[in-house]
Amino acid sequence: MDDAETTLVTMRFEAADAEALIGVLSKYVVLSRQQPGCRNMDLCGSVAVPDRFVIIQKWETPEAQQAHFNSEEMVDMARACEGLLTGPPDVDLLVGLSAHDLN
C-alpha cells in the first residue's frame, strides 16, 4: 500500500446541543468503521474550544472515501445533526504524504 493513496478526512462540528450531538457522532463513527476501505476513524472533543467535536477519518483510497460520503451512514448522520449544530460542519479532505516523498 502506497501512503500517497491514503485519504484523510477531518469533520469539525460546533454543537448547539453537545450531549445529543455526541450520541449522533458516536453512532456514526462506530458504524462507519465497518465500511470497506476504512483504516481508522476517531471522534475527538476539543480541549481548547467548548462544544467543538472533530471526526478524523483515514481511508485506504480516495475511491473508498468517496463511496463512504455517499453511504447510508453519512446521510443518516447528516440528517440526525439537524438542529444540533450552530452552523454547517467544516469538512476537509487531505492526502497522506510519506516522509520519503518529502525530498
TORBAFI-296921 format. One record per residue: residue number from 1; residue in three letters; x, y, z of N, C-alpha, C, O in turn. Coordinates in pm, whole numbers. Example, Ala and Ser with C-alpha at 12.3 -4.5 7.8 and 13.67 -1.06 7.14 Angstrom:
<sites>
<site seq="1" type="ALA" n_x="1319" n_y="-569" n_z="780" ca_x="1230" ca_y="-450" ca_z="780" c_x="1320" c_y="-330" c_z="780" o_x="1424" o_y="-332" o_z="846"/>
<site seq="2" type="SER" n_x="1285" n_y="-225" n_z="708" ca_x="1367" ca_y="-106" ca_z="714" c_x="1290" c_y="3" c_z="787" o_x="1341" o_y="114" o_z="804"/>
</sites>
This chain:
<sites>
<site seq="1" type="MET" n_x="84" n_y="-118" n_z="0" ca_x="0" ca_y="0" ca_z="0" c_x="87" c_y="123" c_z="0" o_x="175" o_y="136" o_z="85"/>
<site seq="2" type="ASP" n_x="66" n_y="212" n_z="-92" ca_x="139" ca_y="337" ca_z="-104" c_x="72" c_y="441" c_z="-17" o_x="-47" o_y="468" o_z="-34"/>
<site seq="3" type="ASP" n_x="147" n_y="501" n_z="78" ca_x="90" ca_y="601" ca_z="168" c_x="32" c_y="720" c_z="92" o_x="-59" o_y="785" o_z="143"/>
<site seq="4" type="ALA" n_x="81" n_y="749" n_z="-27" ca_x="31" ca_y="863" ca_z="-103" c_x="-114" c_y="844" c_z="-146" o_x="-181" o_y="942" o_z="-178"/>
<site seq="5" type="GLU" n_x="-163" n_y="721" n_z="-146" ca_x="-302" ca_y="695" ca_z="-182" c_x="-396" c_y="716" c_z="-63" o_x="-516" o_y="733" o_z="-82"/>
<site seq="6" type="THR" n_x="-344" n_y="715" n_z="58" ca_x="-427" ca_y="728" ca_z="177" c_x="-498" c_y="863" c_z="177" o_x="-436" o_y="967" o_z="153"/>
<site seq="7" type="THR" n_x="-627" n_y="860" n_z="203" ca_x="-707" ca_y="982" ca_z="211" c_x="-750" c_y="1004" c_z="355" o_x="-802" o_y="913" o_z="420"/>
<site seq="8" type="LEU" n_x="-728" n_y="1124" n_z="403" ca_x="-768" ca_y="1161" ca_z="537" c_x="-881" c_y="1263" c_z="527" o_x="-884" o_y="1347" o_z="437"/>
<site seq="9" type="VAL" n_x="-972" n_y="1255" n_z="621" ca_x="-1084" ca_y="1349" ca_z="626" c_x="-1096" c_y="1400" c_z="769" o_x="-1090" o_y="1323" o_z="865"/>
<site seq="10" type="THR" n_x="-1113" n_y="1531" n_z="782" ca_x="-1149" ca_y="1586" ca_z="912" c_x="-1286" c_y="1651" c_z="897" o_x="-1315" o_y="1719" o_z="798"/>
<site seq="11" type="MET" n_x="-1369" n_y="1630" n_z="996" ca_x="-1502" ca_y="1690" ca_z="1000" c_x="-1516" c_y="1757" c_z="1136" o_x="-1516" o_y="1691" o_z="1240"/>
<site seq="12" type="ARG" n_x="-1529" n_y="1891" n_z="1135" ca_x="-1539" ca_y="1967" ca_z="1260" c_x="-1683" c_y="2014" c_z="1279" o_x="-1743" o_y="2072" o_z="1189"/>
<site seq="13" type="PHE" n_x="-1736" n_y="1989" n_z="1398" ca_x="-1874" ca_y="2022" ca_z="1432" c_x="-1875" c_y="2116" c_z="1553" o_x="-1804" o_y="2092" o_z="1651"/>
<site seq="14" type="GLU" n_x="-1954" n_y="2221" n_z="1546" ca_x="-1976" ca_y="2312" ca_z="1658" c_x="-2117" c_y="2283" c_z="1709" o_x="-2215" o_y="2304" o_z="1637"/>
<site seq="15" type="ALA" n_x="-2128" n_y="2236" n_z="1833" ca_x="-2254" ca_y="2186" ca_z="1886" c_x="-2341" c_y="2295" c_z="1946" o_x="-2294" o_y="2380" o_z="2021"/>
<site seq="16" type="ALA" n_x="-2469" n_y="2292" n_z="1912" ca_x="-2570" ca_y="2370" ca_z="1983" c_x="-2625" c_y="2286" c_z="2098" o_x="-2668" o_y="2339" o_z="2201"/>
<site seq="17" type="ASP" n_x="-2624" n_y="2154" n_z="2080" ca_x="-2668" ca_y="2057" ca_z="2182" c_x="-2562" c_y="1947" c_z="2188" o_x="-2572" o_y="1846" o_z="2118"/>
<site seq="18" type="ALA" n_x="-2461" n_y="1969" n_z="2272" ca_x="-2344" ca_y="1880" ca_z="2275" c_x="-2381" c_y="1736" c_z="2311" o_x="-2332" o_y="1643" o_z="2247"/>
<site seq="19" type="GLU" n_x="-2465" n_y="1717" n_z="2409" ca_x="-2500" ca_y="1581" ca_z="2452" c_x="-2566" c_y="1502" c_z="2339" o_x="-2530" o_y="1388" o_z="2314"/>
<site seq="20" type="ALA" n_x="-2662" n_y="1563" n_z="2273" ca_x="-2730" ca_y="1495" ca_z="2162" c_x="-2634" c_y="1472" c_z="2046" o_x="-2637" o_y="1366" o_z="1983"/>
<site seq="21" type="LEU" n_x="-2549" n_y="1570" n_z="2017" ca_x="-2455" ca_y="1557" ca_z="1905" c_x="-2356" c_y="1444" c_z="1930" o_x="-2324" o_y="1369" o_z="1838"/>
<site seq="22" type="ILE" n_x="-2306" n_y="1432" n_z="2051" ca_x="-2212" ca_y="1324" ca_z="2083" c_x="-2276" c_y="1188" c_z="2053" o_x="-2209" o_y="1099" o_z="2000"/>
<site seq="23" type="GLY" n_x="-2402" n_y="1171" n_z="2086" ca_x="-2470" ca_y="1045" ca_z="2057" c_x="-2477" c_y="1016" c_z="1909" o_x="-2452" o_y="904" o_z="1865"/>
<site seq="24" type="VAL" n_x="-2512" n_y="1118" n_z="1830" ca_x="-2521" ca_y="1102" ca_z="1685" c_x="-2385" c_y="1070" c_z="1626" o_x="-2372" o_y="976" o_z="1547"/>
<site seq="25" type="LEU" n_x="-2283" n_y="1145" n_z="1664" ca_x="-2150" ca_y="1125" ca_z="1607" c_x="-2088" c_y="994" c_z="1650" o_x="-2019" o_y="929" o_z="1572"/>
<site seq="26" type="SER" n_x="-2111" n_y="953" n_z="1774" ca_x="-2059" ca_y="825" ca_z="1823" c_x="-2116" c_y="709" c_z="1742" o_x="-2043" o_y="618" o_z="1703"/>
<site seq="27" type="LYS" n_x="-2246" n_y="711" n_z="1718" ca_x="-2310" ca_y="606" ca_z="1638" c_x="-2251" c_y="604" c_z="1497" o_x="-2220" o_y="497" o_z="1444"/>
<site seq="28" type="TYR" n_x="-2237" n_y="722" n_z="1438" ca_x="-2181" ca_y="733" ca_z="1303" c_x="-2040" c_y="672" c_z="1297" o_x="-2010" o_y="597" o_z="1204"/>
<site seq="29" type="VAL" n_x="-1956" n_y="702" n_z="1393" ca_x="-1818" ca_y="652" ca_z="1393" c_x="-1816" c_y="500" c_z="1406" o_x="-1743" o_y="433" o_z="1332"/>
<site seq="30" type="VAL" n_x="-1894" n_y="445" n_z="1497" ca_x="-1897" ca_y="300" ca_z="1517" c_x="-1941" c_y="229" c_z="1389" o_x="-1879" o_y="131" o_z="1347"/>
<site seq="31" type="LEU" n_x="-2049" n_y="278" n_z="1327" ca_x="-2099" ca_y="215" ca_z="1205" c_x="-2004" c_y="235" c_z="1087" o_x="-1986" o_y="144" o_z="1005"/>
<site seq="32" type="SER" n_x="-1943" n_y="351" n_z="1078" ca_x="-1856" ca_y="382" ca_z="964" c_x="-1724" c_y="307" c_z="968" o_x="-1664" o_y="284" o_z="863"/>
<site seq="33" type="ARG" n_x="-1678" n_y="271" n_z="1084" ca_x="-1553" ca_y="194" ca_z="1094" c_x="-1563" c_y="60" c_z="1021" o_x="-1462" o_y="0" o_z="986"/>
<site seq="34" type="GLN" n_x="-1685" n_y="14" n_z="998" ca_x="-1707" ca_y="-114" ca_z="931" c_x="-1714" c_y="-100" c_z="779" o_x="-1725" o_y="-201" o_z="709"/>
<site seq="35" type="GLN" n_x="-1708" n_y="21" n_z="727" ca_x="-1717" ca_y="45" ca_z="583" c_x="-1592" c_y="-9" c_z="513" o_x="-1483" o_y="-2" o_z="568"/>
<site seq="36" type="PRO" n_x="-1608" n_y="-63" n_z="391" ca_x="-1492" ca_y="-109" ca_z="315" c_x="-1393" c_y="6" c_z="293" o_x="-1433" o_y="116" o_z="254"/>
<site seq="37" type="GLY" n_x="-1266" n_y="-20" n_z="318" ca_x="-1161" ca_y="78" ca_z="295" c_x="-1135" c_y="171" c_z="412" o_x="-1043" o_y="253" o_z="405"/>
<site seq="38" type="CYS" n_x="-1213" n_y="160" n_z="520" ca_x="-1187" ca_y="245" ca_z="637" c_x="-1070" c_y="187" c_z="716" o_x="-1075" o_y="74" o_z="763"/>
<site seq="39" type="ARG" n_x="-966" n_y="266" n_z="728" ca_x="-849" ca_y="223" ca_z="806" c_x="-861" c_y="263" c_z="951" o_x="-814" o_y="192" o_z="1040"/>
<site seq="40" type="ASN" n_x="-924" n_y="380" n_z="977" ca_x="-942" ca_y="425" ca_z="1114" c_x="-1039" c_y="542" c_z="1115" o_x="-1049" o_y="616" o_z="1017"/>
<site seq="41" type="MET" n_x="-1111" n_y="558" n_z="1226" ca_x="-1199" ca_y="671" ca_z="1243" c_x="-1212" c_y="698" c_z="1392" o_x="-1239" o_y="607" o_z="1471"/>
<site seq="42" type="ASP" n_x="-1192" n_y="824" n_z="1431" ca_x="-1198" ca_y="861" ca_z="1572" c_x="-1282" c_y="986" c_z="1590" o_x="-1283" o_y="1075" o_z="1505"/>
<site seq="43" type="LEU" n_x="-1354" n_y="991" n_z="1702" ca_x="-1428" ca_y="1109" ca_z="1744" c_x="-1350" c_y="1174" c_z="1857" o_x="-1315" o_y="1109" o_z="1955"/>
<site seq="44" type="CYS" n_x="-1323" n_y="1303" n_z="1842" ca_x="-1243" ca_y="1377" ca_z="1941" c_x="-1321" c_y="1500" c_z="1986" o_x="-1397" o_y="1558" o_z="1910"/>
<site seq="45" type="GLY" n_x="-1300" n_y="1539" n_z="2111" ca_x="-1355" ca_y="1663" ca_z="2163" c_x="-1243" c_y="1763" c_z="2182" o_x="-1135" o_y="1727" o_z="2228"/>
<site seq="46" type="SER" n_x="-1268" n_y="1887" n_z="2146" ca_x="-1167" ca_y="1992" ca_z="2159" c_x="-1145" c_y="2027" c_z="2305" o_x="-1240" o_y="2042" o_z="2382"/>
<site seq="47" type="VAL" n_x="-1019" n_y="2040" n_z="2343" ca_x="-984" ca_y="2088" ca_z="2476" c_x="-990" c_y="2240" c_z="2478" o_x="-1025" o_y="2299" o_z="2580"/>
<site seq="48" type="ALA" n_x="-956" n_y="2304" n_z="2368" ca_x="-947" ca_y="2449" ca_z="2361" c_x="-1080" c_y="2518" c_z="2335" o_x="-1101" o_y="2631" o_z="2380"/>
<site seq="49" type="VAL" n_x="-1172" n_y="2453" n_z="2264" ca_x="-1299" ca_y="2515" ca_z="2226" c_x="-1414" c_y="2429" c_z="2277" o_x="-1436" o_y="2319" o_z="2227"/>
<site seq="50" type="PRO" n_x="-1489" n_y="2479" n_z="2376" ca_x="-1603" ca_y="2402" ca_z="2427" c_x="-1704" c_y="2372" c_z="2316" o_x="-1728" o_y="2454" o_z="2228"/>
<site seq="51" type="ASP" n_x="-1763" n_y="2255" n_z="2323" ca_x="-1868" ca_y="2212" ca_z="2230" c_x="-1822" c_y="2197" c_z="2086" o_x="-1903" o_y="2199" o_z="1994"/>
<site seq="52" type="ARG" n_x="-1691" n_y="2181" n_z="2065" ca_x="-1636" ca_y="2151" ca_z="1932" c_x="-1596" c_y="2004" c_z="1931" o_x="-1528" o_y="1956" o_z="2021"/>
<site seq="53" type="PHE" n_x="-1639" n_y="1934" n_z="1827" ca_x="-1607" ca_y="1793" ca_z="1810" c_x="-1550" c_y="1772" c_z="1671" o_x="-1594" o_y="1834" o_z="1574"/>
<site seq="54" type="VAL" n_x="-1451" n_y="1683" n_z="1661" ca_x="-1384" ca_y="1657" ca_z="1535" c_x="-1381" c_y="1506" c_z="1512" o_x="-1346" o_y="1429" o_z="1601"/>
<site seq="55" type="ILE" n_x="-1419" n_y="1467" n_z="1390" ca_x="-1404" ca_y="1328" ca_z="1349" c_x="-1286" c_y="1323" c_z="1253" o_x="-1278" o_y="1401" o_z="1158"/>
<site seq="56" type="ILE" n_x="-1193" n_y="1233" n_z="1279" ca_x="-1076" ca_y="1213" ca_z="1194" c_x="-1088" c_y="1077" c_z="1130" o_x="-1098" o_y="975" o_z="1198"/>
<site seq="57" type="GLN" n_x="-1087" n_y="1075" n_z="997" ca_x="-1106" ca_y="952" ca_z="921" c_x="-982" c_y="924" c_z="836" o_x="-918" o_y="1016" o_z="786"/>
<site seq="58" type="LYS" n_x="-950" n_y="797" n_z="822" ca_x="-839" ca_y="755" ca_z="735" c_x="-890" c_y="644" c_z="645" o_x="-940" o_y="542" o_z="693"/>
<site seq="59" type="TRP" n_x="-878" n_y="666" n_z="514" ca_x="-929" ca_y="573" ca_z="413" c_x="-816" c_y="519" c_z="328" o_x="-718" o_y="589" o_z="301"/>
<site seq="60" type="GLU" n_x="-829" n_y="394" n_z="284" ca_x="-726" ca_y="330" ca_z="203" c_x="-706" c_y="398" c_z="69" o_x="-593" o_y="408" o_z="20"/>
<site seq="61" type="THR" n_x="-815" n_y="445" n_z="9" ca_x="-807" ca_y="508" ca_z="-124" c_x="-907" c_y="623" c_z="-132" o_x="-1003" o_y="628" o_z="-54"/>
<site seq="62" type="PRO" n_x="-885" n_y="715" n_z="-224" ca_x="-985" ca_y="821" ca_z="-246" c_x="-1122" c_y="763" c_z="-286" o_x="-1225" o_y="820" o_z="-251"/>
<site seq="63" type="GLU" n_x="-1123" n_y="653" n_z="-358" ca_x="-1247" ca_y="591" ca_z="-400" c_x="-1327" c_y="538" c_z="-281" o_x="-1450" o_y="553" o_z="-276"/>
<site seq="64" type="ALA" n_x="-1258" n_y="477" n_z="-185" ca_x="-1326" ca_y="428" ca_z="-64" c_x="-1385" c_y="544" c_z="15" o_x="-1497" o_y="535" o_z="66"/>
<site seq="65" type="GLN" n_x="-1311" n_y="652" n_z="24" ca_x="-1360" ca_y="770" ca_z="96" c_x="-1483" c_y="827" c_z="24" o_x="-1582" o_y="861" o_z="90"/>
<site seq="66" type="GLN" n_x="-1478" n_y="839" n_z="-106" ca_x="-1591" ca_y="895" ca_z="-180" c_x="-1714" c_y="805" c_z="-169" o_x="-1826" o_y="855" o_z="-154"/>
<site seq="67" type="ALA" n_x="-1695" n_y="675" n_z="-175" ca_x="-1807" ca_y="582" ca_z="-159" c_x="-1871" c_y="601" c_z="-22" o_x="-1993" o_y="596" o_z="-8"/>
<site seq="68" type="HIS" n_x="-1788" n_y="623" n_z="79" ca_x="-1842" ca_y="644" ca_z="213" c_x="-1924" c_y="772" c_z="221" o_x="-2029" o_y="774" o_z="286"/>
<site seq="69" type="PHE" n_x="-1878" n_y="879" n_z="157" ca_x="-1952" ca_y="1005" ca_z="161" c_x="-2090" c_y="992" c_z="97" o_x="-2178" o_y="1073" o_z="125"/>
<site seq="70" type="ASN" n_x="-2109" n_y="892" n_z="14" ca_x="-2240" ca_y="866" ca_z="-47" c_x="-2317" c_y="756" c_z="26" o_x="-2423" o_y="713" o_z="-19"/>
<site seq="71" type="SER" n_x="-2265" n_y="710" n_z="139" ca_x="-2322" ca_y="595" ca_z="209" c_x="-2442" c_y="633" c_z="296" o_x="-2464" o_y="750" o_z="328"/>
<site seq="72" type="GLU" n_x="-2518" n_y="532" n_z="331" ca_x="-2634" ca_y="548" ca_z="420" c_x="-2591" c_y="603" c_z="556" o_x="-2662" o_y="685" o_z="614"/>
<site seq="73" type="GLU" n_x="-2475" n_y="559" n_z="607" ca_x="-2427" ca_y="608" ca_z="737" c_x="-2404" c_y="759" c_z="735" o_x="-2439" o_y="829" o_z="830"/>
<site seq="74" type="MET" n_x="-2345" n_y="808" n_z="628" ca_x="-2317" ca_y="952" ca_z="617" c_x="-2448" c_y="1031" c_z="606" o_x="-2464" o_y="1133" o_z="673"/>
<site seq="75" type="VAL" n_x="-2539" n_y="985" n_z="523" ca_x="-2666" ca_y="1054" ca_z="505" c_x="-2746" c_y="1054" c_z="635" o_x="-2802" o_y="1157" o_z="674"/>
<site seq="76" type="ASP" n_x="-2752" n_y="940" n_z="703" ca_x="-2824" ca_y="932" ca_z="830" c_x="-2764" c_y="1025" c_z="934" o_x="-2838" o_y="1092" o_z="1007"/>
<site seq="77" type="MET" n_x="-2631" n_y="1032" n_z="942" ca_x="-2566" ca_y="1121" ca_z="1038" c_x="-2598" c_y="1266" c_z="1006" o_x="-2631" o_y="1343" o_z="1097"/>
<site seq="78" type="ALA" n_x="-2591" n_y="1304" n_z="879" ca_x="-2619" ca_y="1442" ca_z="841" c_x="-2762" c_y="1481" c_z="879" o_x="-2786" o_y="1590" o_z="931"/>
<site seq="79" type="ARG" n_x="-2855" n_y="1393" n_z="854" ca_x="-2996" ca_y="1421" ca_z="890" c_x="-3014" c_y="1432" c_z="1041" o_x="-3086" o_y="1519" o_z="1089"/>
<site seq="80" type="ALA" n_x="-2947" n_y="1345" n_z="1114" ca_x="-2960" ca_y="1345" ca_z="1260" c_x="-2897" c_y="1468" c_z="1324" o_x="-2931" o_y="1503" o_z="1437"/>
<site seq="81" type="CYS" n_x="-2806" n_y="1535" n_z="1254" ca_x="-2740" ca_y="1655" ca_z="1307" c_x="-2828" c_y="1780" c_z="1296" o_x="-2796" o_y="1883" o_z="1355"/>
<site seq="82" type="GLU" n_x="-2938" n_y="1772" n_z="1222" ca_x="-3025" ca_y="1888" ca_z="1205" c_x="-3072" c_y="1939" c_z="1341" o_x="-3127" o_y="1862" o_z="1421"/>
<site seq="83" type="GLY" n_x="-3050" n_y="2067" n_z="1367" ca_x="-3090" ca_y="2130" ca_z="1492" c_x="-2990" c_y="2113" c_z="1605" o_x="-3009" o_y="2169" o_z="1713"/>
<site seq="84" type="LEU" n_x="-2882" n_y="2038" n_z="1582" ca_x="-2783" ca_y="2012" ca_z="1688" c_x="-2655" c_y="2094" c_z="1671" o_x="-2568" o_y="2092" o_z="1758"/>
<site seq="85" type="LEU" n_x="-2643" n_y="2167" n_z="1559" ca_x="-2520" ca_y="2240" ca_z="1527" c_x="-2546" c_y="2390" c_z="1525" o_x="-2658" o_y="2434" o_z="1501"/>
<site seq="86" type="THR" n_x="-2441" n_y="2468" n_z="1549" ca_x="-2451" ca_y="2614" ca_z="1539" c_x="-2434" c_y="2661" c_z="1396" o_x="-2466" o_y="2776" o_z="1364"/>
<site seq="87" type="GLY" n_x="-2384" n_y="2574" n_z="1308" ca_x="-2363" ca_y="2604" ca_z="1167" c_x="-2323" c_y="2477" c_z="1096" o_x="-2314" o_y="2372" o_z="1159"/>
<site seq="88" type="PRO" n_x="-2298" n_y="2485" n_z="967" ca_x="-2259" ca_y="2364" ca_z="893" c_x="-2122" c_y="2313" c_z="940" o_x="-2037" o_y="2391" o_z="982"/>
<site seq="89" type="PRO" n_x="-2101" n_y="2182" n_z="933" ca_x="-1969" ca_y="2128" ca_z="970" c_x="-1863" c_y="2173" c_z="870" o_x="-1892" o_y="2202" o_z="754"/>
<site seq="90" type="ASP" n_x="-1740" n_y="2178" n_z="917" ca_x="-1625" ca_y="2210" ca_z="832" c_x="-1560" c_y="2078" c_z="794" o_x="-1510" o_y="2006" o_z="881"/>
<site seq="91" type="VAL" n_x="-1560" n_y="2046" n_z="665" ca_x="-1505" ca_y="1919" ca_z="617" c_x="-1382" c_y="1949" c_z="534" o_x="-1384" o_y="2036" o_z="446"/>
<site seq="92" type="ASP" n_x="-1274" n_y="1876" n_z="562" ca_x="-1150" ca_y="1893" ca_z="486" c_x="-1100" c_y="1756" c_z="441" o_x="-1100" o_y="1661" o_z="519"/>
<site seq="93" type="LEU" n_x="-1059" n_y="1747" n_z="315" ca_x="-1002" ca_y="1624" ca_z="258" c_x="-852" c_y="1644" c_z="247" o_x="-806" o_y="1745" o_z="194"/>
<site seq="94" type="LEU" n_x="-777" n_y="1549" n_z="296" ca_x="-631" ca_y="1556" ca_z="297" c_x="-573" c_y="1431" c_z="234" o_x="-637" o_y="1326" o_z="234"/>
<site seq="95" type="VAL" n_x="-454" n_y="1442" n_z="180" ca_x="-383" ca_y="1327" ca_z="125" c_x="-262" c_y="1301" c_z="214" o_x="-184" o_y="1392" o_z="242"/>
<site seq="96" type="GLY" n_x="-248" n_y="1176" n_z="257" ca_x="-133" ca_y="1140" ca_z="339" c_x="-5" c_y="1143" c_z="257" o_x="-1" o_y="1091" o_z="146"/>
<site seq="97" type="LEU" n_x="98" n_y="1203" n_z="313" ca_x="227" ca_y="1208" ca_z="246" c_x="326" c_y="1121" c_z="323" o_x="331" o_y="1124" o_z="446"/>
<site seq="98" type="SER" n_x="401" n_y="1047" n_z="252" ca_x="506" ca_y="967" ca_z="312" c_x="628" c_y="1056" c_z="334" o_x="655" o_y="1145" o_z="254"/>
<site seq="99" type="ALA" n_x="700" n_y="1033" n_z="442" ca_x="822" ca_y="1110" ca_z="468" c_x="923" c_y="1091" c_z="355" o_x="1008" o_y="1178" o_z="332"/>
<site seq="100" type="HIS" n_x="915" n_y="979" n_z="284" ca_x="1004" ca_y="954" ca_z="172" c_x="978" c_y="1047" c_z="54" o_x="1067" o_y="1070" o_z="-29"/>
<site seq="101" type="ASP" n_x="853" n_y="1100" n_z="47" ca_x="817" ca_y="1187" ca_z="-63" c_x="860" c_y="1332" c_z="-42" o_x="845" o_y="1414" o_z="-132"/>
<site seq="102" type="LEU" n_x="913" n_y="1363" n_z="74" ca_x="947" ca_y="1500" ca_z="107" c_x="1095" c_y="1531" c_z="86" o_x="1162" o_y="1582" o_z="176"/>
<site seq="103" type="ASN" n_x="1145" n_y="1500" n_z="-31" ca_x="1286" ca_y="1525" ca_z="-61" c_x="1310" c_y="1669" c_z="-99" o_x="1424" o_y="1707" o_z="-128"/>
</sites>
